[in-house]
Amino acid sequence: MNAFAFRNSSDIQDFHKVQNIPINVAAGALSGMAGAIVGSPFYLVKTRMQSFSQAVQIGEQTHYTSTWHGLKSVYNEGGITGLFRGVDAAILRTGAGSAAQLPIYNFFKHELLDHGWMNEGLSLHLVASLFAGFGVGVVMNPWDVILTRVYNQHGDLYSGPIDCMVKTVKTEGLGALYKGFFAQLLRVGPHTVFTLTFMEQTMRMMHAVETKFLA
């Protein structure tokens, strides 16, 4: 049996019965939150390094000569707590995006299959993942704006992500939460497409192995 193909349509139907929206949301959110916690110090330094400019100084400006210099500087200023400043905003951002990814993907995938618009295969996975990438961008962008602003502050302008959101909307309107949306799509879109497409191929491979050796 080809590791990347099912034997018949009933195999495909059985394969998709394991998909469950609440489980997908919970699993995505938890994995995203875990990743946000682990990666928060690096994202903090990355945000500040990207925001720094000697030519156009807008907002908080922090000059780090390297990632290590940034991590050491943040630690010297605030210790472990300083390294994880803004982690609550990172948890909300990544948790929301990861929670939306699989449910949106599976919804569009099943709609395309159920209406007969597409057949099971790589093309279906690519199209469904494109919809998922757009959905993730819509869900994640407001929290991405908040995360960037919380990470980039040095004082106490924002007490947390919710305070940042309230102040941002109050002073700039709801549209401010979708600043950089198309740039966000160009980043998260390909990431989502590759992630979900490879996920499908991995799941197919495991299904084929289980069918052959564990049936």
N, C-alpha and C positions, 0 to 999 in steps of 0.2 A: 504493500500500500504506500502511495506517495505521502510523505510526512506532511505535505502542505495541502492535502485535498481530502474531503470526506468521501465516504463510499457512496452515500445517497442522500436525498433530501431529508430523510428522517434523522440522519446523523446530525445535520445542521440544526434541525428543530430541537433535538435533544440537547445539543451543545449550548443553545441559547436559553434553555430553560433555567440554567444556573444563574442567569443574570437577574439581579434583584435591585431595584432602584434605591431603597433605603440602605442596603448593604454597600452599594457602589458609592453613595453619598458619604456614608460613615467612613468607609475605607479610604476614599479619596481625601476627605477632610483630615483624618488622623495622620495619614502619610504626609500630607502637605504641611501640617502643623509640626510634625517631627522634623521634616526637612528645614522648615523655617527656623526652628530653634537652633539646629546644628549650624546652619549657614548664616545666621544673623550677624555675627561679628564681621564676617567677610563682606556681606552685603552692605553693612554700615560703612566700612572703609571704601568699598567700591563706589558707593553713592557720593561720598565726600570727594573722592579723587576725580570723579567725572564732573562734579559741580564746580570744581576749582578752575579759575581762569584769571590770569594776570591782565588780560586785555579787557574783558567784560566782567566786572565783579557784581554779580547779582545774588542777593541773599547771603547766607552764611558762606564764608570762604575758609577752607582748611587745606593746607598744603602738606601732602605726604609725598615723600620721595619714592616710596615703594609700599607694597602691601605690608611687609613686615614692619616698616617704620610706622605705618598707620596703626597697625594692631598694638605695637608697643606704646605709641603715643596715647592712644585711647585708654590702654590699661594704666599707664602712669597717671593719667588725669582722673580716672574714675574707678580703677580696679576692675574686677570681674563684672560688677554692676554696669560699669561704663561700656564694656564690650557688648553687653546684652541690652543696651538702651534701645528702645524701640522694638524689642522682640514681640511685644503684644500686637503692634501694628503688622509685623511680619507674619505672625500667626494668622491674623484676620485675612491678610492679603492672599497668602499661599493656601490657607485652608479653604477659602472661598473658591479660588480658581480650581483647586484640585477636586473639590466636592462637586463642581459643576461639570467637569470634563467628561467623565464616564457616562453619567446619565444623559447628557446631551448627545453624546456619540451614539449610545445605544438607542435612544429615541429615534434619531434620524435614520440610523441603520435599519431599524425594524420597519419604519414607515416606508422607506424605499423598497424593502423586500416585500412587505405586505401588499403594497399597491402594484407590485410587478414592474416598477420603474427600473430596477436594477437587479441583477443576480448576484449571488454570493461570490465574492472574489476580490481581488486587489483593487479594482476600480471602485467597488462599493466602499471599501475601507477608506480609500483616499477621499472620496466625496463626503462621507459621513464625518471624517476627521476634520475636513475643512469647515463644516458647520460647527463642529465642536470647538475648533480654534476660535471662530468668531464669537461663540457663546462665552468661552472662557475670557476673551478680551472684554466683553461687555460686563461680565460679573467682576472681573479682577481690577479693571482700570481705576475705579474710584479708590479702592484700597491701595493701589499702587501709588497714586498721587499722595495719599495720606502718609504712606510708608516713607516715601522720598522726603517729604517735608519734616517728618518726625526725626528721621535719620540725620538730616542736614542741619538741624538746629543744635546750638551749643548751650543756649540759655534755657529758660523755662517758658518759652512762648506757648508751647502746647504741653498740657499735663498728661496727654495720652492720645490715642488715635481718635476716639470719639470727640474729644475736645477739639482736636485738629479739624475733624470733619465739620463740626458745627461752626467753627470760626471761618473755615474756608468758604462754606456755603453762604454764611452771613455776609462776608465781605466781597465775595466774587461771584456768587450765584451758583446754581447747580451745575452749570456748564463747566465750571472749574474742575469738577471731579472727572471730566473726560478730556482733560488736557493730555496731549500726546497719544490719543487713542489710535490713530493710524500707525504711528511708530510702534505702539504696543502690539497691534495686529501683525505687523511685519516681524516682530520678535516671537510672539507666542504662537502664531499660526503655523509656521514650519515646525516648531518644536512639538506642537500637538499632533501634526500630521505624522511626523516620524515616530513619535512615541506610540501612538495608537496603532499605526500600521505594523510596527515591529511587535507590539503586544499581540495583535491578531495572529501573526505568523508564529509567535512563540506558543500561544494557546493551541493553535492547530497542531504544532509539532508535539506538544505534550498530550493532546487528545489522541493523536495517532500512536504514540508510544504506549499510552495507557490501554488503548484498544487492542494493541497487538500483544502486549506482555501481561496485562492485568485482567483482561476480559474473562 
